[in-house]
Amino acid sequence: MWKSCVRNGKLFLLDREIAGPLLSKDLHLDQPFSLPAKVGRLEAEEYGGTVSVNIVPCLIFGKRGFILRTDANEQGRGHHPKTIVEVASDLKLRDYFRLVDGDQVEIEISGE
């Protein structure tokens, strides 16, 4: 399990800055996504929020990012179905990759 926290709007994992100011984008998948066995956690009290978040490191077109998912969404009772993942990055993904609605995005998750 990774230790993570947010300080000044930046995500830290194991006390190392992973992403600058976090920007996130919801991505729609063809198939449901379930969290892998090992995930990082960001507890609500660590960032002053109301829900805890699971964190899965990933690559988006080769750039480092994170899949973020609340416990409720993982259990199928949240705001998003399991066919939607929220991806956070220090990049504004839509602008950086010149994405428009309907474009396909490659997300790579390393083995467990």
PyMOL commands that place a pseudoatom at each C-alpha (Angstrom):
pseudoatom trace, name=CA, resn=MET, resi=1, chain=A, elem=C, hetatm=0, pos=[0.000, 0.000, 0.000]
pseudoatom trace, name=CA, resn=TRP, resi=2, chain=A, elem=C, hetatm=0, pos=[1.350, 3.433, -0.921]
pseudoatom trace, name=CA, resn=LYS, resi=3, chain=A, elem=C, hetatm=0, pos=[1.197, 6.397, 1.431]
pseudoatom trace, name=CA, resn=SER, resi=4, chain=A, elem=C, hetatm=0, pos=[-0.186, 9.427, -0.318]
pseudoatom trace, name=CA, resn=CYS, resi=5, chain=A, elem=C, hetatm=0, pos=[-1.370, 12.912, 0.502]
pseudoatom trace, name=CA, resn=VAL, resi=6, chain=A, elem=C, hetatm=0, pos=[-2.173, 16.236, -1.086]
pseudoatom trace, name=CA, resn=ARG, resi=7, chain=A, elem=C, hetatm=0, pos=[-0.212, 19.313, -0.057]
pseudoatom trace, name=CA, resn=ASN, resi=8, chain=A, elem=C, hetatm=0, pos=[-0.900, 22.695, -1.597]
pseudoatom trace, name=CA, resn=GLY, resi=9, chain=A, elem=C, hetatm=0, pos=[-2.956, 21.098, -4.370]
pseudoatom trace, name=CA, resn=LYS, resi=10, chain=A, elem=C, hetatm=0, pos=[-0.162, 18.674, -5.325]
pseudoatom trace, name=CA, resn=LEU, resi=11, chain=A, elem=C, hetatm=0, pos=[-0.277, 14.889, -5.006]
pseudoatom trace, name=CA, resn=PHE, resi=12, chain=A, elem=C, hetatm=0, pos=[2.549, 13.255, -3.073]
pseudoatom trace, name=CA, resn=LEU, resi=13, chain=A, elem=C, hetatm=0, pos=[3.214, 9.526, -2.947]
pseudoatom trace, name=CA, resn=LEU, resi=14, chain=A, elem=C, hetatm=0, pos=[5.773, 8.239, -0.419]
pseudoatom trace, name=CA, resn=ASP, resi=15, chain=A, elem=C, hetatm=0, pos=[6.661, 11.896, 0.319]
pseudoatom trace, name=CA, resn=ARG, resi=16, chain=A, elem=C, hetatm=0, pos=[7.720, 12.474, -3.298]
pseudoatom trace, name=CA, resn=GLU, resi=17, chain=A, elem=C, hetatm=0, pos=[5.808, 14.940, -5.455]
pseudoatom trace, name=CA, resn=ILE, resi=18, chain=A, elem=C, hetatm=0, pos=[4.059, 12.995, -8.189]
pseudoatom trace, name=CA, resn=ALA, resi=19, chain=A, elem=C, hetatm=0, pos=[1.911, 15.613, -9.844]
pseudoatom trace, name=CA, resn=GLY, resi=20, chain=A, elem=C, hetatm=0, pos=[1.767, 19.385, -9.736]
pseudoatom trace, name=CA, resn=PRO, resi=21, chain=A, elem=C, hetatm=0, pos=[-1.600, 21.073, -9.485]
pseudoatom trace, name=CA, resn=LEU, resi=22, chain=A, elem=C, hetatm=0, pos=[-3.938, 18.196, -10.243]
pseudoatom trace, name=CA, resn=LEU, resi=23, chain=A, elem=C, hetatm=0, pos=[-6.233, 18.356, -13.236]
pseudoatom trace, name=CA, resn=SER, resi=24, chain=A, elem=C, hetatm=0, pos=[-8.663, 15.542, -13.824]
pseudoatom trace, name=CA, resn=LYS, resi=25, chain=A, elem=C, hetatm=0, pos=[-10.774, 14.259, -16.680]
pseudoatom trace, name=CA, resn=ASP, resi=26, chain=A, elem=C, hetatm=0, pos=[-13.485, 11.609, -16.743]
pseudoatom trace, name=CA, resn=LEU, resi=27, chain=A, elem=C, hetatm=0, pos=[-12.878, 8.987, -19.410]
pseudoatom trace, name=CA, resn=HIS, resi=28, chain=A, elem=C, hetatm=0, pos=[-15.545, 6.621, -20.702]
pseudoatom trace, name=CA, resn=LEU, resi=29, chain=A, elem=C, hetatm=0, pos=[-14.488, 2.985, -21.193]
pseudoatom trace, name=CA, resn=ASP, resi=30, chain=A, elem=C, hetatm=0, pos=[-15.881, 0.235, -23.399]
pseudoatom trace, name=CA, resn=GLN, resi=31, chain=A, elem=C, hetatm=0, pos=[-15.797, -2.202, -20.459]
pseudoatom trace, name=CA, resn=PRO, resi=32, chain=A, elem=C, hetatm=0, pos=[-16.136, -1.798, -16.682]
pseudoatom trace, name=CA, resn=PHE, resi=33, chain=A, elem=C, hetatm=0, pos=[-12.898, -1.168, -14.782]
pseudoatom trace, name=CA, resn=SER, resi=34, chain=A, elem=C, hetatm=0, pos=[-12.256, -2.626, -11.331]
pseudoatom trace, name=CA, resn=LEU, resi=35, chain=A, elem=C, hetatm=0, pos=[-9.411, -1.544, -9.118]
pseudoatom trace, name=CA, resn=PRO, resi=36, chain=A, elem=C, hetatm=0, pos=[-6.374, -3.834, -8.921]
pseudoatom trace, name=CA, resn=ALA, resi=37, chain=A, elem=C, hetatm=0, pos=[-5.562, -5.542, -5.621]
pseudoatom trace, name=CA, resn=LYS, resi=38, chain=A, elem=C, hetatm=0, pos=[-2.876, -2.996, -4.669]
pseudoatom trace, name=CA, resn=VAL, resi=39, chain=A, elem=C, hetatm=0, pos=[-3.902, 0.644, -4.756]
pseudoatom trace, name=CA, resn=GLY, resi=40, chain=A, elem=C, hetatm=0, pos=[-2.764, 3.804, -3.070]
pseudoatom trace, name=CA, resn=ARG, resi=41, chain=A, elem=C, hetatm=0, pos=[-5.183, 5.619, -0.782]
pseudoatom trace, name=CA, resn=LEU, resi=42, chain=A, elem=C, hetatm=0, pos=[-5.855, 9.247, -0.116]
pseudoatom trace, name=CA, resn=GLU, resi=43, chain=A, elem=C, hetatm=0, pos=[-7.966, 9.468, 3.017]
pseudoatom trace, name=CA, resn=ALA, resi=44, chain=A, elem=C, hetatm=0, pos=[-10.513, 12.277, 3.259]
pseudoatom trace, name=CA, resn=GLU, resi=45, chain=A, elem=C, hetatm=0, pos=[-8.896, 13.782, 6.352]
pseudoatom trace, name=CA, resn=GLU, resi=46, chain=A, elem=C, hetatm=0, pos=[-5.527, 14.016, 4.545]
pseudoatom trace, name=CA, resn=TYR, resi=47, chain=A, elem=C, hetatm=0, pos=[-6.851, 16.569, 2.075]
pseudoatom trace, name=CA, resn=GLY, resi=48, chain=A, elem=C, hetatm=0, pos=[-9.834, 18.007, 3.943]
pseudoatom trace, name=CA, resn=GLY, resi=49, chain=A, elem=C, hetatm=0, pos=[-12.374, 16.229, 1.746]
pseudoatom trace, name=CA, resn=THR, resi=50, chain=A, elem=C, hetatm=0, pos=[-15.497, 14.228, 2.454]
pseudoatom trace, name=CA, resn=VAL, resi=51, chain=A, elem=C, hetatm=0, pos=[-14.580, 10.971, 0.677]
pseudoatom trace, name=CA, resn=SER, resi=52, chain=A, elem=C, hetatm=0, pos=[-11.474, 8.799, 0.539]
pseudoatom trace, name=CA, resn=VAL, resi=53, chain=A, elem=C, hetatm=0, pos=[-9.993, 8.051, -2.875]
pseudoatom trace, name=CA, resn=ASN, resi=54, chain=A, elem=C, hetatm=0, pos=[-8.205, 5.025, -4.335]
pseudoatom trace, name=CA, resn=ILE, resi=55, chain=A, elem=C, hetatm=0, pos=[-5.174, 5.890, -6.482]
pseudoatom trace, name=CA, resn=VAL, resi=56, chain=A, elem=C, hetatm=0, pos=[-3.813, 3.762, -9.323]
pseudoatom trace, name=CA, resn=PRO, resi=57, chain=A, elem=C, hetatm=0, pos=[-0.684, 5.037, -11.104]
pseudoatom trace, name=CA, resn=CYS, resi=58, chain=A, elem=C, hetatm=0, pos=[-1.025, 4.902, -14.883]
pseudoatom trace, name=CA, resn=LEU, resi=59, chain=A, elem=C, hetatm=0, pos=[0.377, 6.266, -18.114]
pseudoatom trace, name=CA, resn=ILE, resi=60, chain=A, elem=C, hetatm=0, pos=[-1.765, 8.293, -20.501]
pseudoatom trace, name=CA, resn=PHE, resi=61, chain=A, elem=C, hetatm=0, pos=[-0.133, 8.275, -23.953]
pseudoatom trace, name=CA, resn=GLY, resi=62, chain=A, elem=C, hetatm=0, pos=[3.133, 7.661, -22.067]
pseudoatom trace, name=CA, resn=LYS, resi=63, chain=A, elem=C, hetatm=0, pos=[2.677, 10.564, -19.614]
pseudoatom trace, name=CA, resn=ARG, resi=64, chain=A, elem=C, hetatm=0, pos=[2.399, 9.857, -15.877]
pseudoatom trace, name=CA, resn=GLY, resi=65, chain=A, elem=C, hetatm=0, pos=[-1.038, 10.135, -14.297]
pseudoatom trace, name=CA, resn=PHE, resi=66, chain=A, elem=C, hetatm=0, pos=[-3.377, 8.462, -11.838]
pseudoatom trace, name=CA, resn=ILE, resi=67, chain=A, elem=C, hetatm=0, pos=[-6.757, 6.823, -11.944]
pseudoatom trace, name=CA, resn=LEU, resi=68, chain=A, elem=C, hetatm=0, pos=[-8.796, 8.137, -9.015]
pseudoatom trace, name=CA, resn=ARG, resi=69, chain=A, elem=C, hetatm=0, pos=[-11.846, 6.265, -7.768]
pseudoatom trace, name=CA, resn=THR, resi=70, chain=A, elem=C, hetatm=0, pos=[-13.948, 6.674, -4.656]
pseudoatom trace, name=CA, resn=ASP, resi=71, chain=A, elem=C, hetatm=0, pos=[-15.014, 3.647, -2.646]
pseudoatom trace, name=CA, resn=ALA, resi=72, chain=A, elem=C, hetatm=0, pos=[-18.659, 4.296, -3.576]
pseudoatom trace, name=CA, resn=ASN, resi=73, chain=A, elem=C, hetatm=0, pos=[-17.869, 4.336, -7.309]
pseudoatom trace, name=CA, resn=GLU, resi=74, chain=A, elem=C, hetatm=0, pos=[-15.849, 1.123, -6.985]
pseudoatom trace, name=CA, resn=GLN, resi=75, chain=A, elem=C, hetatm=0, pos=[-18.785, -0.527, -5.198]
pseudoatom trace, name=CA, resn=GLY, resi=76, chain=A, elem=C, hetatm=0, pos=[-21.191, 0.581, -7.945]
pseudoatom trace, name=CA, resn=ARG, resi=77, chain=A, elem=C, hetatm=0, pos=[-23.158, 3.007, -5.795]
pseudoatom trace, name=CA, resn=GLY, resi=78, chain=A, elem=C, hetatm=0, pos=[-21.368, 6.270, -6.586]
pseudoatom trace, name=CA, resn=HIS, resi=79, chain=A, elem=C, hetatm=0, pos=[-21.876, 9.066, -9.111]
pseudoatom trace, name=CA, resn=HIS, resi=80, chain=A, elem=C, hetatm=0, pos=[-20.066, 7.200, -11.904]
pseudoatom trace, name=CA, resn=PRO, resi=81, chain=A, elem=C, hetatm=0, pos=[-20.609, 3.708, -13.302]
pseudoatom trace, name=CA, resn=LYS, resi=82, chain=A, elem=C, hetatm=0, pos=[-17.573, 1.422, -13.487]
pseudoatom trace, name=CA, resn=THR, resi=83, chain=A, elem=C, hetatm=0, pos=[-17.235, 2.300, -17.180]
pseudoatom trace, name=CA, resn=ILE, resi=84, chain=A, elem=C, hetatm=0, pos=[-16.032, 5.786, -16.235]
pseudoatom trace, name=CA, resn=VAL, resi=85, chain=A, elem=C, hetatm=0, pos=[-12.614, 6.444, -14.719]
pseudoatom trace, name=CA, resn=GLU, resi=86, chain=A, elem=C, hetatm=0, pos=[-11.321, 9.754, -13.469]
pseudoatom trace, name=CA, resn=VAL, resi=87, chain=A, elem=C, hetatm=0, pos=[-7.739, 10.331, -14.552]
pseudoatom trace, name=CA, resn=ALA, resi=88, chain=A, elem=C, hetatm=0, pos=[-5.636, 12.979, -12.813]
pseudoatom trace, name=CA, resn=SER, resi=89, chain=A, elem=C, hetatm=0, pos=[-2.473, 14.480, -14.198]
pseudoatom trace, name=CA, resn=ASP, resi=90, chain=A, elem=C, hetatm=0, pos=[-0.407, 17.617, -13.912]
pseudoatom trace, name=CA, resn=LEU, resi=91, chain=A, elem=C, hetatm=0, pos=[-1.305, 18.192, -17.565]
pseudoatom trace, name=CA, resn=LYS, resi=92, chain=A, elem=C, hetatm=0, pos=[-4.569, 19.515, -18.907]
pseudoatom trace, name=CA, resn=LEU, resi=93, chain=A, elem=C, hetatm=0, pos=[-5.087, 16.348, -20.932]
pseudoatom trace, name=CA, resn=ARG, resi=94, chain=A, elem=C, hetatm=0, pos=[-7.624, 17.765, -23.367]
pseudoatom trace, name=CA, resn=ASP, resi=95, chain=A, elem=C, hetatm=0, pos=[-5.327, 20.642, -24.345]
pseudoatom trace, name=CA, resn=TYR, resi=96, chain=A, elem=C, hetatm=0, pos=[-1.973, 18.821, -24.141]
pseudoatom trace, name=CA, resn=PHE, resi=97, chain=A, elem=C, hetatm=0, pos=[-3.083, 15.980, -26.420]
pseudoatom trace, name=CA, resn=ARG, resi=98, chain=A, elem=C, hetatm=0, pos=[-5.585, 18.117, -28.400]
pseudoatom trace, name=CA, resn=LEU, resi=99, chain=A, elem=C, hetatm=0, pos=[-8.404, 15.766, -27.467]
pseudoatom trace, name=CA, resn=VAL, resi=100, chain=A, elem=C, hetatm=0, pos=[-12.009, 16.236, -28.467]
pseudoatom trace, name=CA, resn=ASP, resi=101, chain=A, elem=C, hetatm=0, pos=[-15.062, 14.325, -27.291]
pseudoatom trace, name=CA, resn=GLY, resi=102, chain=A, elem=C, hetatm=0, pos=[-15.046, 10.820, -28.746]
pseudoatom trace, name=CA, resn=ASP, resi=103, chain=A, elem=C, hetatm=0, pos=[-11.249, 10.558, -29.185]
pseudoatom trace, name=CA, resn=GLN, resi=104, chain=A, elem=C, hetatm=0, pos=[-9.697, 7.301, -28.002]
pseudoatom trace, name=CA, resn=VAL, resi=105, chain=A, elem=C, hetatm=0, pos=[-7.209, 7.565, -25.141]
pseudoatom trace, name=CA, resn=GLU, resi=106, chain=A, elem=C, hetatm=0, pos=[-4.627, 4.940, -24.235]
pseudoatom trace, name=CA, resn=ILE, resi=107, chain=A, elem=C, hetatm=0, pos=[-4.258, 4.305, -20.503]
pseudoatom trace, name=CA, resn=GLU, resi=108, chain=A, elem=C, hetatm=0, pos=[-1.585, 1.867, -19.366]
pseudoatom trace, name=CA, resn=ILE, resi=109, chain=A, elem=C, hetatm=0, pos=[-1.582, 0.308, -15.903]
pseudoatom trace, name=CA, resn=SER, resi=110, chain=A, elem=C, hetatm=0, pos=[1.516, -1.614, -14.900]
pseudoatom trace, name=CA, resn=GLY, resi=111, chain=A, elem=C, hetatm=0, pos=[1.139, -5.177, -13.577]
pseudoatom trace, name=CA, resn=GLU, resi=112, chain=A, elem=C, hetatm=0, pos=[0.244, -5.743, -9.963]
for i in range(1, 112): cmd.bond("trace and resi %d" % i, "trace and resi %d" % (i + 1))
show_as sticks, trace
zoom trace
